[in-house]
Amino acid sequence: MTFRGRHWIAFWLVALLAALWLVIARQTSALNSARALADLREERAALEGRRADLDRRVRTAQSRAVLLPRARKQGLRLPADTEIILIPAPGSTPH
Amino acid sequence: MAKPLVRLRVVEIGLAAGLVALVLRAAQVQLVEGHKYAAAARAQRTERVVLDARRGTLFDRHGLGLALTQETYHVGIAPNELRDPARDAATIARQLRLAPRDVERGLHRRYAWFAGPFTTADVQPLRTTRGVHLEPVLRRFYPSAEFARAVIGRVGEDGRGGGGGGGGLERLLDSLLAGTPGAAVVLKDRSGREYESPARVIAEPVAGNDVVLTLDAELQEIAQRALDDAIDNMQADGGDVVMLDPQSGEVLAVASRRADGSMRPSAFTETFEPGSLAKIFAAAALITYNRVRPGEHVSGEGGRYRLPDRVVTDEHPLPSLTLADAIRVSSNIALVKFAARLHPDEQYGVLRAFGFGALTGVEFPAESPGRLRPPREWSRPSSASLAIGYELAVTPIQLAAAYGAIANNGVLLEPTLIREIRAPNGTVRYRHRAEPVRRVVSPEVAAKLRDLLRGVVEQAGGTGERAALANFQLAAKTGTARRVVGGHYAAGQYTASFAALFPADEPQLVVVMKIDNPQKGSYFAAQTAAPVTRSMLEQALAARTVALDRARLSNVAATADHARLDEPDGVVPYVVPWPYARDTAATEPDRIIPNVTGQPLREAIRALHRRGFQVVVKGWGVIHHTWPAHGEHAAPGTTITVFAEPPPAKR
């Protein structure tokens, strides 16, 4: 079968449309990926920010400035060194 | 009138000439000026943007983040894009904690800009609001705002440690922390707005290195809080605390504060006359040059001793004193008398060998070398003055390093604030090893000096009695010196200071505390700095994660009898060979950190102990991860922080 003029035109038209579709599909996919990436980046940044905020709050809550007054209110106190007993590590030689 | 043929020819020639001109112009535009127009077109539709590099994190020695980089946002609002301006303005004002009036005023402009910076939590609900444009910007974040602020410093408005930065380590380590910014090209429309399209990255940004400091967060907090309380309770002008590991030279805590709450790095940059704290260095010279015999006494002169050009007094005079007594009760008269046996070069040489009058080498910008004049500049009373800590200006870090040399069997180490530098991929680029500066005194002399210092706390009548711990022996010295203000001794103003080695045997901690001009109660160090140091040590003992080797502490005999230095057959319990070797573990090759992820806490700790590592536990349950991570190499004795999580609930 031999291609006539109109077939050639149709062929090139289809080829052109396919090429255009390919370009648009690739661009759309790239845009979607970029958008997904940006979303993930934002999500990560948000989580990191939240973690930093929680870290800060935990550290403030754990600080002596907060804990000691509360402990004192409960009647607790820091142990004196006489109340701290260190058990010698097994296998170590005392001097 | 010309014939039609001629007119036609003229038109043809004209057209041809026009065509040629067009072709030539096209050639000029395309070939000659093409690059210029291409560049202009590119500039019109693209924009080169700088991709900020993430600044490296500063950690404490256990991996706790002290200075982190976090993404924050500037917020731009295009009023014409808002769907419901009134409602959106209210939401924006609420989320960004802005005055509603400011937001409404902004909406009357073409484009409103709020620099913030705002956190991700602030802007999260605005992400989907049409007309709100977020511009991410990296910002330095300090989880504990006041934590070692004077040492860490702050970055400037430009996010860099130099220039307008707040100094400290952020400034010193700027080139290490900053990283290298990247670049990308984005498409934009004719109004200059960026298209939502992937940017073409020209150069990826390279994050900065992470730096692990030697600071111990818990010790630092203990030091800061103790100093704050001391300044407030004693109505002092300010003060400093330095804690140092004498075996590695690592600075574990540095706290500095003034009465007005400001924090200057005065432990590194501001000098003072140490007074009696320097007596131990005169004793070091006397013992080194064998100018005092064991048990030798000098007269106490009834507490008042007249020199040719000055009078030296003692607060609590004894009839006669040995060198040990002189250190124990901090006798000016006895020390002046003993020090008279030293040649100025010997006295100067020992002080210089302990590091006075020179930079310690700690990595801190603008460290002061202090002042120690050479003998050729001395006046007649200089020798006596130096023996009791005057005519000598030192920084607290110099004193800590010098006392560290006594603790470290006579070897002066370079103090350091940097434990490790890690590349963004986790590779260790630098790891601190103890840096011996010089041997100052022999191990035997160092042991004798520690015994002298032990007497200050542990023997009756010692000026450091109020620092004594019941279960651990302390070697320490008090110092109360007149204060120099504006180049003159200020009437009624004193600096109370205290230097301690904890414990007295195999010291693990050197503590130097200085209180400037305590005004409420006593100004003597014995009643001010000494009890505060005791309180700090008690807190350090009670804290779980403080960098103390409790296994070694448990083996130190708390009530061991030590022969007095004065007795002729005094036993010196320390004999350490030279050349110096800090510890045998440090010379062993690095070991791989085992993978203990998922293991129960007890098993994981056993596995790490078997490899020769020390362990700090965060949380409970099964191991989630370790820091440094498994697979990395670390020297035996390195502290590995294990992070545990509660085990998942069983169904």
Interface residues (C-beta under 8 A of the other chain):
Chain A: A30 L31 S33 A34 R35 E42 A45 A46 E48 G49 R50 A52 D53 D55 R56 R59 T60 S63 R64 A65 L68 L78 P79 A80 D81 T82 I84 L86 I87 P88 A89 S92 T93 P94 H95
Chain B: G65 L68 Q70 E71 T72 T119 T120 A121 Q124 R127 P136 F141 P143 S144 E196 S197 P198 E221 I222 R225 L469 A470 N471 F472 D505 E506 L537 E538 Q539 L541 A542 R550 A551 R552 L553 S554 N555 V556 A557 P573
